[in-house]
Amino acid sequence: MGASGHRMANEVELASLDLRYESFRLKQAALEERLLSSISQRGIEEPLEGVEVKEAQVLLNGFKRYRCARKLRLATAPYSSLGQDEAVAILSLLKISNNRSLSILEQAAFIAELKNGRRLNVAEIAADLCRSKSWVSMRLGLMAEMSDKVRHQLFAGAFPVYSYMYLIRQFMRMNGVKGEEIEEFVMAVSGHGLSVREVEQLAHGFFRGPESFRQEIRQGNLALPLERMRQVPRSADACSEFERVLLGDLELTQKYMQRVMGKSQDPRLQSRAFHAQCHLLTAGILSRSTAFCHTLRQLHDRNGQA
């Protein structure tokens, strides 16, 4: 039985609830649609949960039920209080998050509120939740690396959370891919109802493809880039051994170009020995750059005509 099963539930007027934490919870349209059908038939079976703050009832858990009730024009709903202290109530909600299925993003949002809004440090949060400091720090880092615009799209359900967590964040760790570019991509493809697979295709094209591909995505013309990416096989198994080797060389070239660009401005590059050797190496690379780019352009144009 959940924690709310041990608390007395009272009826509360929906119009009186404070929704300041609504943006901390993910919106899931399909799940909410099913919940709406259930509530229309059986009513709200599990109480909403919140905290009493200065005579206001601040909702923490049950926003989907709240929105469904409003759509059905219900005036009241069962409500259970988690106490009169916001920090304690948030900690209580996090402690039972396994039962309530708080996602990692929702956990991260509440933990960031505890640290930044309630002035609890990492050690205090970890101790109160019986978690490790690394568990807390990882979630704080997740929110810190996310811009306000990206956060809004994720929590509003406009961009697939799975794609962000397990695909887009990997690009953030690649040299040369900046937070601004991540935000640009998320904003460009949000709200189009794309599948996880389609987001993956567009992301690979946006972060690894030519500027013309990125420009199409920036302008919201997603059909053509998606069609181009669908024509690219998921593996090189249909290629000859020589072709597979060249594809591998091209992947390494792109990888190391990004690494060199990301590291070349680092202030740690100071020693005289480094500068002397680097000068010789860069001279050799630059002497071949014109011929290399010409060859690469010919290869690119020939592939585009195939």
Secondary structure, DSSP 4 states (H G I P E B T S, - for coil): --GGGGS--EEEEGGGEE-TTGGGS---HHHHHHHHHHHHHH---S-EEEEEETTEEEEEE-HHHHHHHHHTT-SEEEEEE--S-HHHHHHHHHHTHHHHT--HHHHHHHHHIIIIIS---HHHHHHHHT--HHHHHHHHHHHHTS-HHHHHHHHTTSS-HHHIIIIIHHHHTSTT--HHHHHHHHHHHTTS---HHHHHHHHHHHHHS-HHHHHHHHTT--HHHHHHHHTS-SSSTTS-HHHHHHHHHHHHHHHHHHHHHHHTT-TT---HHHHHHHHHHHHHHHHHHHHHHHHHHHHHHHHHH-
